[in-house]
Amino acid sequence: MHKPFASKIPPEKPLKPRYKEKTHKAIALSCCWTLVRGMNPGHPPEMLHGIDNQSDVGDVSSWISVCPRGLWKVQQTQTGERSQQPAPSHTDDASLGYSPRLGSLCQVRVQLKSEEDKADSIVSENRNEKPDQALAEVADVTAFPRCHDSVLQVPLGRWITIRLGEGQCDITEACVEGMRAGEKCEILISPVEKLSDDKNTPLCSTVELKAFTPGKESWEMLPGDKWEWVKSHKERGGVRFRSGDVWGAADSYSRALKLLITLYGHVRERETKEREQELEEQRDTDSCDKTHNLPSPQEFKTTKAELHSNLSLCQLKLNQPEWAKANAAKATQLEPGGAKAWYRLGQACHRVNELEEAKQAFRKLLELQPESPAALKALKNISNQEKETNARLGLRLSKMFS
């Protein structure tokens, strides 16, 4: 029996029907599914649904997460009895509530199952190791770099602090979002596609959630806070791309786009207010204005175009030309003067053998940047390809009529 992730939202805390925005987990899953479809359009969508065919051993769910090495299937099993703590009001301690939300600081410990079993067989003080700090004293996340050779992007075997929604370790975040303070789960991780090396053996790990600070659902966030998240994801995507973490960069750009789309109405509202203020020759100084700290309409459009263009570049490198073409096309529509987007659109069209569209894109690039070496070289390559194709076709026709 398939159980959608929405069923993991507690009945006492339903999503408000008037909001169309997605929860953090839905946003992350949507980002991953976009990457899955880009990699393999025929990939079964059932992998994005929960599975509850082992109810005797606890709640079991599965999804696909993004790692530096690609896409991995994750199966999560809840261990022990489910905490029966009631959902809190907005003034209650978050750790007494159902689960972390976007922006929550979470104290977690991730261990490989084999290492945990060894530790459990030895009676020592470390068996019940406590976090180094009380949650109230935690001011920021634990700093650690992403590792290209690792699936779990967190230090193993010790308590650390992560911020839900940043995407440091997509697997860990997806686990703790459905957990309560003091709970523990087991996860089985395996690659979606076979890797070129010998690291195809599924990994079995445990994830523990000690405590967490308050967070918010996407629909609860102020527009200005969302905009800060968008900028943070965009910056993080650039850092990951420059380090060679293309999968991670694509995930960051996708997360930024998912949140940015929800700001469109607020940006339009700000634009309308500014026009009214200009007509009245006065400016509203109310600091509680929900459009405070929002981008201008032009900045919104430019940022959206850059995110689509950057995502297109990632998809080209991940051999997803169809998706790269779609994102590059959106970028050129938003910012017709964006030279990089036209070049990436030309590359994507060339990769899918749409030569006329590719030539149009490269010619547009030449209009923006006359004598562009990249555009001239690309057009020359297409011309040579067309000549070779015509020569082969002519040879076949001559054989048919000879």
N, C-alpha and C positions, 0 to 999 in steps of 0.2 A: 504494500500500500504506500502510495506516495503522499508525503505530507509537505506542503509548501512552507518556506521559512516564515511566512506571515503567522503561522500557527504558534511560533515561539514568542510572539508578543503577548504579554499577559493580558487576560480579559479585563482586569481592573484598570488597564492603562491603554485603551484602544486609540488608534490614530483618529484624529478628528476628520470627519468626512469632507469638510469644506476645504481641506488642504490637499493639494495634488502632489506635494513634494514627497521624496522617498526618505526612508530611514537610512542611517549610515550603512547598515549591512546591505540593504537593497542597492544603494549606490555602488558599494564595492563589488557586489555580485554582478551588477549591470556592466561595470567596467571590465571585469574578468570575462563575462560572456561575450562582450564585444571583441575582446582579444581572441577568445576561443573561436568565434565564427570567422574572424579574420584569418586564423591559422588553418582552420578546417571547417568549411561551411556545413559539412555533413555530420559534425559532431553531435551526438545525442543530447538533446536538451534535458533529458531526465536526470543528468548528473547534477543539475542545479536545484534539485528538489530533495527534501528530506526523505529518509527511508525509515520506516518503522516496522520492519518485519522481524525484529528481534526484541520485542517489547519486554521479554522476560529478563533481559540483561541491561535494561535501561534505555533511555532515549538515544536514538541513533540518527544522525543526520550527515549529509555529505554535500560538498560543494567543490568548486575549483578555485584555487588561489594562484596568485602571481608571485614568482620567485625570480631571482636574477638568472637562473638556468632555464626558465620557461614556465609552463603551466603544470600544476600538480593537483591531483585529486586528493581531497582530504575527507576522511570519514571520522566523525567524532562520536564517542560513546560516553555518556555521563556515568561516572562512578559514584557509588554511594547513594544515599537517599537525597532527594531534592529538598533544598531548604524551603520552608513554608513561611518565610518572612513576608509580611504584608507589604504592598506597594506603598511608598512614602508620599507625603505631600511635598510641595516644593520647598518647605522649610526643614524637612527632616534630613538626617544624615544620609548621604547617598549610599553608604555601605550597608544600610539597613533596608535598602530598596531592592528592586528586582535585579537589575543588571546595569553595567556601565553604559554610557551613551557618548555621543560625539564630544570630544574634548576631555573626557574623564582621564585622570591620572590613575593608572592601574598598577598595583604591585603584583607581579606575577613571577612564577618560577616554572621554567620549561626543562624537562629532563628526558633523555633517551630512556626508553623502558628498560633496556638491558642494564644501564647504569643504575637506575632506580632500584631494580631488583637486587643488585649487588649491595647497594647501600642498606636496603631493608634487612638483609641477612646479617648485618653487623650491628650489634647493639652499641650505639655511641650517642654522644650528645648532639652530634650533627644530624641525627635522624629527624629531630623536631626543630630544625634550624628556623630561627625567626628572621624577619626582615631586619636589616641594619638600622632602619629608621622607622619611626611611627609615621603613618600616612600623613598626619597633620603637619609633620615637619618637612615633607617632601615638597620642594619648590619647583622642581623641573624633572624632566625625564632623564633616565640614565643614558649617557652618551656612549654610543658604540657604532663603528662603521659597518656598512653592509659588506658581506663577503660573497664574491661571485661563485665560490665553490660550495657554498652552504645553502641548504633549503630553508632551515630555520634561522632567521636573521636576528637572533638574540643570543646572548651568552647562556650556555647551558649549565644547569645545576645550581644556580644561585638566584636570589631574589633581585629583581630589577624593577624599574618603573618605566612604563610606556604610556604614551598619550594616544588614546583611542581615536582613530581617524587619520593619523599621520602616515600610516602605511609602512612603518619600519619593518614589521613582519606581518604580512597579510594573513598568514595562517593563525598566528597567535591572537591577533585582533579579532578575527572572525570567531575564534573559540570563546574568548572572554566576554564578547558582547552578549552571548546567550547564557552566561553564568552569573551566579550570585556570590557574594563575599563568602570565602571559606570553602567553596566548592572546587572539585577536581574532575578532570575528564581525561580520557585517553584518545589519542588520534593516530590514525594509520594514514601515512602519506605515500603516494606513488605517482610517478610521472605520467602525464596524459599521453605523451608520445615517447617511444623508446629513445634513450639518450645514446650518444655515440660512444660513451665510455662504459665502464662497468658499474656505474652508480644508478642502476635501475632497481635495486632491491628496495622494497617498501620499508619505510622507517616507522617505528612505533614509538610514540612519545607520550608524556603526560604534561598537562598544563594545569597549574594551580592558580587560583585567584585569591589573594589574601584580603585585599581591601581596595577601595577606589573612591575618588572624589566625585562631586556632582558633574554631570554633563548635560547635554541637551539633544533632543531629536532635531533633525534638520528643520522641521516646520516650527520649532520653538525658537530658533536662533534669530537674532536681530540681523537685518540685511548687512549692516556694517561689519558684523562678525563673520558673516559668510564671505564677504569680500576679502577679509584678511586670510581666511582659509584658502580661497582661490589663489591669492598671490603666493601664499606659502607653498601650495602644491605645485604651482608653476615654477617657482624657484627650485624646489626640490627635484622636479623633473629635469631641469637643466643640469643640476649637479650630478644626478644619476647618469644622464646621457654622456656627459663628459668623462665619467669614470668607466664607461663601457657597459653600464647596467641598462641596456636598452629596454628590457621587459619592465624593469622598475620605473624607468622614465615614462613609458607608455601608460603605465598604471597611474602615475601621478598626474599626467596631463588629462587622462580620462576622468579622474576624480575632480579635477579643477573644472572641467567642462560641465559635469553633472551638477555641480553647485552653482556655477555661473549662470546656467540656463534659468534657474529659479529666481535670479535677480532681475530679469528683464522687466517685469512689471514695476518693480521699485525704481529702476533707472528711468523708465518712462514717466513715472510719477514725479520724480525729481525734476526732469526736464520741463514738465508742465508747470510745476511750481515756480521754477526759475523764470519762465516766460511771463507768468502772472506777476512776479515780483518786478521784472523789468518794466512792465506796463504801469505798475503802480509806483515805480521808482522807490522801492523799499525792499529790504531783505529780512527774511524771517530769521531770528537769532535763537529760536527755541532749540536748546540742546537735546531735547527729547524727541526731536523729529526723527521718525524711523528711517528717513532717507539720508541721515547724517553719515558722513564718511563713506558714501557710495561713489563709484566712479561716474564720470560724466558719460553721456551717451557715446561720445567718440572713443573714450578710453575703454568703455565696455566693448564696443565693436572691435577695436584694435586688439584687445586682449583675447577676445574670442577667436579672431582670425589667427593670431599667433599660436594659440593652443591647438587649433585644427591643423595648422601648418606643421607644428612640431610633432604632433601625433602622426601626421602623414609621413614625416621623415622616419620616425620609429618603425612604422609599419612597412616602409620600404626595406629597412634593414632586417626586419623580421620575416621578409618574403611574404607580405600580405598586400600585393599591389592593388587589388580591387578596393580594399578599405583605404589604402593610401590615396588612391584616386578620389574617392568620395570626400575624404577630409581635405585634401588639397583644393578640390573644387569649391568646397564651402569657404575655405580661406580666401580664394580669389574673388568670390562673390562679396564677401564682407569687406575686403581690402583689395580692390582692383590694382592698386599700385604696389602690392607686395611681390617683389621680384622672386624671393625664395619660394613662395607658394606656387608661382607659375612654373618655376623650374621643377619642383617636386611633382606638379601635375603632369608636366611633360614626361618626366621619368616614369611615373606610374602608368600613363597611357602607353608609353613605349613598351613597358614590361608586359602589358596585357595585349600587345600587338594592335593597338588602335593608333595607327601611324598618322592618320590625318589629324586627329585630335592632339597627338603629341606635337606635330609640327606647328599647329596653331598656338599651343602653349609656349613653345620655344620662340616663335615669332613675336608673341606678346612680350616675352622677356627681352627680346632685342629692342622692342620699342621703348622699354623702360631703361634698358642698359645697352645702348648701341655698342657694337663690337664686343659683346660679352663672349669671352672664350668658351665658357661652358655651353652657351646656347649655340654658338657656331659649330662646336664639335659635335653636339647632339644632333643638329640638323644634318651635318655631313654623314654621321653614322646612319641616320634614317635613310638618307639618299642612297647610300651604298647598299643598305639592306633591300630597298625597293628595287635597285638595279639587279641585285642577285636573284630576288624573287621573280622578276620579270624574265631574266635569262633562263631560269629553271622552267618557268611556265612556257616560254617560247620553245625550249628544247622538247618538252613533252608534246606540245602541239605539232611540232615538226615530225615527231615519231608517229603520231596518230595519222597524219596525212601522207606519210612517205610510202 
